[in-house]
Amino acid sequence: MSILKKYGEVFNKNDAKAFMELFADDCVFYDAAPTAVGMDPIYIRGKAGIYMMFNMYFHAMKIEATVKSIDGNVMEYDIGYPDLGMPPVLCRGELIEEEDGKIVRYHVYPRT
């Protein structure tokens, strides 16, 4: 199973510890998709940062990733917030670097 497919599956468990395990210790996660809804981009460096950020999100609200397509190192998906009644954030994630089955660099951009 590809790391991107695992990303979508693990994300939907809303389990920050399991999600963190997809990433290398010194990973870089950059997410500009929140800018589509007026929020600041997210920049996280390191596996511990992944855990801290997503633990906060997953405890604050239910979040769902609906994978639309995976093409090589690019995944298009929608991030939904079912309890908030807001439209999903349309995302295009790029796996920039992977090593030993772990995500080293991952960038997310808004999809139109």
BALOBA-1460 file (C-alpha; in Angstrom, 3 decimals):
// residues 112
<rec num="1" residu="m" x="0.000" y="0.000" z="0.000"/>
<rec num="2" residu="s" x="1.347" y="3.441" z="-0.902"/>
<rec num="3" residu="i" x="2.189" y="5.917" z="1.825"/>
<rec num="4" residu="l" x="-0.406" y="8.311" z="0.385"/>
<rec num="5" residu="k" x="-3.155" y="5.705" z="0.641"/>
<rec num="6" residu="k" x="-2.088" y="5.039" z="4.244"/>
<rec num="7" residu="y" x="-2.172" y="8.803" z="4.881"/>
<rec num="8" residu="g" x="-5.867" y="8.966" z="3.934"/>
<rec num="9" residu="e" x="-6.793" y="5.862" z="5.902"/>
<rec num="10" residu="v" x="-4.896" y="6.786" z="9.057"/>
<rec num="11" residu="f" x="-6.101" y="10.405" z="8.913"/>
<rec num="12" residu="n" x="-9.712" y="9.199" z="9.055"/>
<rec num="13" residu="k" x="-9.054" y="7.345" z="12.299"/>
<rec num="14" residu="n" x="-8.446" y="10.767" z="13.912"/>
<rec num="15" residu="d" x="-5.554" y="9.137" z="15.805"/>
<rec num="16" residu="a" x="-2.636" y="11.575" z="16.095"/>
<rec num="17" residu="k" x="-0.188" y="8.914" z="17.286"/>
<rec num="18" residu="a" x="-0.904" y="6.625" z="14.320"/>
<rec num="19" residu="f" x="-0.792" y="9.617" z="11.947"/>
<rec num="20" residu="m" x="2.556" y="10.740" z="13.365"/>
<rec num="21" residu="e" x="4.029" y="7.302" z="12.657"/>
<rec num="22" residu="l" x="3.682" y="7.938" z="8.900"/>
<rec num="23" residu="f" x="6.350" y="10.654" z="9.152"/>
<rec num="24" residu="a" x="10.134" y="10.647" z="9.526"/>
<rec num="25" residu="d" x="11.624" y="12.137" z="12.696"/>
<rec num="26" residu="d" x="12.890" y="15.231" z="10.856"/>
<rec num="27" residu="c" x="9.927" y="15.668" z="8.500"/>
<rec num="28" residu="v" x="8.594" y="18.888" z="7.019"/>
<rec num="29" residu="f" x="4.817" y="19.317" z="6.623"/>
<rec num="30" residu="y" x="3.627" y="22.453" z="4.849"/>
<rec num="31" residu="d" x="-0.099" y="23.004" z="4.332"/>
<rec num="32" residu="a" x="-1.304" y="26.067" z="2.406"/>
<rec num="33" residu="a" x="-4.839" y="24.661" z="1.902"/>
<rec num="34" residu="p" x="-6.274" y="26.534" z="4.927"/>
<rec num="35" residu="t" x="-5.655" y="29.795" z="3.061"/>
<rec num="36" residu="a" x="-8.643" y="28.866" z="0.866"/>
<rec num="37" residu="v" x="-10.917" y="29.485" z="3.881"/>
<rec num="38" residu="g" x="-9.080" y="32.536" z="5.241"/>
<rec num="39" residu="m" x="-6.757" y="30.761" z="7.672"/>
<rec num="40" residu="d" x="-2.972" y="30.861" z="7.868"/>
<rec num="41" residu="p" x="-0.861" y="28.118" z="6.296"/>
<rec num="42" residu="i" x="0.483" y="25.411" z="8.594"/>
<rec num="43" residu="y" x="4.209" y="24.682" z="8.812"/>
<rec num="44" residu="i" x="5.373" y="21.819" z="10.993"/>
<rec num="45" residu="r" x="8.887" y="20.505" z="11.363"/>
<rec num="46" residu="g" x="9.465" y="17.167" z="13.069"/>
<rec num="47" residu="k" x="7.403" y="14.155" z="13.985"/>
<rec num="48" residu="a" x="6.638" y="15.523" z="17.470"/>
<rec num="49" residu="g" x="5.163" y="18.638" z="15.866"/>
<rec num="50" residu="i" x="2.912" y="16.473" z="13.676"/>
<rec num="51" residu="y" x="1.640" y="14.755" z="16.804"/>
<rec num="52" residu="m" x="1.030" y="18.001" z="18.704"/>
<rec num="53" residu="m" x="-0.836" y="19.734" z="15.871"/>
<rec num="54" residu="f" x="-3.004" y="16.818" z="14.798"/>
<rec num="55" residu="n" x="-3.704" y="15.699" z="18.355"/>
<rec num="56" residu="m" x="-5.163" y="19.161" z="18.947"/>
<rec num="57" residu="y" x="-7.224" y="19.038" z="15.727"/>
<rec num="58" residu="f" x="-8.472" y="15.479" z="16.212"/>
<rec num="59" residu="h" x="-9.583" y="16.210" z="19.778"/>
<rec num="60" residu="a" x="-11.279" y="19.473" z="18.844"/>
<rec num="61" residu="m" x="-13.495" y="18.136" z="16.060"/>
<rec num="62" residu="k" x="-14.208" y="15.236" z="13.743"/>
<rec num="63" residu="i" x="-12.175" y="15.582" z="10.545"/>
<rec num="64" residu="e" x="-12.548" y="13.399" z="7.443"/>
<rec num="65" residu="a" x="-10.333" y="13.018" z="4.390"/>
<rec num="66" residu="t" x="-12.067" y="11.888" z="1.210"/>
<rec num="67" residu="v" x="-9.430" y="10.799" z="-1.277"/>
<rec num="68" residu="k" x="-10.406" y="11.724" z="-4.832"/>
<rec num="69" residu="s" x="-7.309" y="10.440" z="-6.635"/>
<rec num="70" residu="i" x="-3.719" y="9.341" z="-6.195"/>
<rec num="71" residu="d" x="-1.368" y="9.772" z="-9.145"/>
<rec num="72" residu="g" x="2.233" y="8.927" z="-8.336"/>
<rec num="73" residu="n" x="3.312" y="11.276" z="-5.566"/>
<rec num="74" residu="v" x="0.215" y="13.530" z="-5.782"/>
<rec num="75" residu="m" x="-3.027" y="12.975" z="-3.883"/>
<rec num="76" residu="e" x="-6.165" y="15.031" z="-4.337"/>
<rec num="77" residu="y" x="-8.551" y="14.905" z="-1.402"/>
<rec num="78" residu="d" x="-11.208" y="16.847" z="0.447"/>
<rec num="79" residu="i" x="-10.970" y="17.614" z="4.154"/>
<rec num="80" residu="g" x="-14.423" y="17.722" z="5.695"/>
<rec num="81" residu="y" x="-15.651" y="18.857" z="9.085"/>
<rec num="82" residu="p" x="-18.999" y="17.046" z="9.417"/>
<rec num="83" residu="d" x="-19.900" y="18.489" z="12.826"/>
<rec num="84" residu="l" x="-19.284" y="22.092" z="11.737"/>
<rec num="85" residu="g" x="-21.515" y="22.114" z="8.661"/>
<rec num="86" residu="m" x="-18.938" y="23.920" z="6.550"/>
<rec num="87" residu="p" x="-17.907" y="23.010" z="3.009"/>
<rec num="88" residu="p" x="-14.848" y="20.779" z="2.638"/>
<rec num="89" residu="v" x="-11.383" y="22.171" z="1.990"/>
<rec num="90" residu="l" x="-10.201" y="20.899" z="-1.408"/>
<rec num="91" residu="c" x="-6.574" y="19.775" z="-1.151"/>
<rec num="92" residu="r" x="-3.753" y="18.698" z="-3.435"/>
<rec num="93" residu="g" x="-0.993" y="17.006" z="-1.468"/>
<rec num="94" residu="e" x="2.452" y="16.369" z="-2.899"/>
<rec num="95" residu="l" x="4.796" y="13.811" z="-1.427"/>
<rec num="96" residu="i" x="8.063" y="15.649" z="-2.039"/>
<rec num="97" residu="e" x="10.343" y="13.171" z="-0.287"/>
<rec num="98" residu="e" x="9.906" y="9.706" z="1.200"/>
<rec num="99" residu="e" x="12.542" y="7.591" z="2.888"/>
<rec num="100" residu="d" x="12.260" y="4.084" z="4.334"/>
<rec num="101" residu="g" x="8.469" y="4.165" z="3.974"/>
<rec num="102" residu="k" x="8.154" y="7.436" z="5.934"/>
<rec num="103" residu="i" x="7.132" y="10.896" z="4.762"/>
<rec num="104" residu="v" x="10.084" y="13.289" z="4.882"/>
<rec num="105" residu="r" x="8.534" y="16.276" z="3.064"/>
<rec num="106" residu="y" x="4.848" y="16.753" z="2.291"/>
<rec num="107" residu="h" x="3.225" y="19.906" z="0.892"/>
<rec num="108" residu="v" x="-0.493" y="20.626" z="0.594"/>
<rec num="109" residu="y" x="-2.045" y="23.283" z="-1.614"/>
<rec num="110" residu="p" x="-5.637" y="24.401" z="-2.181"/>
<rec num="111" residu="r" x="-7.332" y="22.703" z="-5.119"/>
<rec num="112" residu="t" x="-9.817" y="24.610" z="-7.221"/>
